[in-house]
Amino acid sequence: MKLLVLGGTEFVGRAVAQDALRRGWEVTVFHRGVHPAPPGARVLTGDRETGDLKALAEGTWDAVVDTWARAPRAVEDAAAALGKRVGRYAYISSRSVYAYPAPAEADESAPVVEGGDGDYAAVKRGGELAAQAAYGDAALLVRAGLILGPDENIGRLPWWLNRIARGGDVLAPGPADLGIQYMDVRDLAAWTLTALEEGRSGPYNLVSPPGHTTMGEFLRTCVEVTGSDARLRWAAPEVIAAAGIEPWTQLPVWLPPGEEYDFLHRGDVGKALAAGLRCRPVADTIRDTWHWLRTLDGAAPQRPDRPGVGLDPEVEAQVLAGLDD
């Protein structure tokens, strides 16, 4: 297989390129040249932000994987530049495209937002529409959920690992048995490439099954993997809310149970499971991310277009002081 990755040097794109190389595929990455490409990949340079796509004027590929997350015009331009010189087009989208709040256990038939310039949901939906307009039944829409794993450049799992590694009392948002859904970036890459080989098309929700892990298992595993003396002190969602702490951003990964958020951790992934999705244990994701972090001295990369995550230590201390053991 000949694969073109639009991006291919950070997190999701890098995982896709690396998996394809392990399969023995011929891999080309198109990027700005800011980050090194995976060894073994052919490199084309340009800038989708400015419309510099000259490097894509020649060449043919069996499939393309596109991770673009900004104005959908760039997806339209890439499709126009590539034309019929590619066989299939996989666009890494997001479950954020569903109209908010999506009902718990919703599948791919749930209502979606309007696509276009705007917030994250709108641009991702716009990217989907651009891919389908250009490639029709040859377009695969990978609606990923929360993505974790080595090379993460958003900071969610790295923040928890670094916080827990510091030890001491750690504010743990409850309930401990709250199920969470996420996607290891390597499992996302593997499923996407196999789906391209099998000629799959249309939307797929790609995230672990409901109950794949819990908030308690997630945080206890962080303690175990880091070898920390951290003490998890569980706080009810009402306590977190009363302190003005934002779920998802100030306490990454966590969302309180309830109708407003249940879809993000109880969504239906039956279609992807039937199409071969396999999710590794949470301990593997956390352990491998910690090993990667340690090679960086804990300084994880951060995408400049995404806000930082994590809780201010002073706020955490204030909430901890008010907890009953």
Buried (B, 14 or more C-beta within 10 A) or exposed (E): BBBBBBBBBBBBBBBBBBBBBEBEBBBBBBBBEEBEBBEEBEBBBBBBEEEEBEBBEEBEBBBBBBBBBBBBBBBBBBBEBBEEBBBBBBBBBBBBBBBEBBBBEBBBEBEBBEBEEBEBBBBBBBBBBBBBEBBEEBBBBBBBBBBBBBBBBBBBBBBBBBBBBEBBBBBBBBBBEBBBBBBBBBBBBBBBBBBBBEEBBEBBBBBBBBEBBBBBBBBBBBBEBBEBEBBBBBBEBEBBEEBEBEBBBBBBBBBBBEEEBBBBBBBBBEBBBEBEBEBBEBBBBBBBBBEBBEEEEEEBBBBEEEEEBBBEEEBBEEBBEEBEE
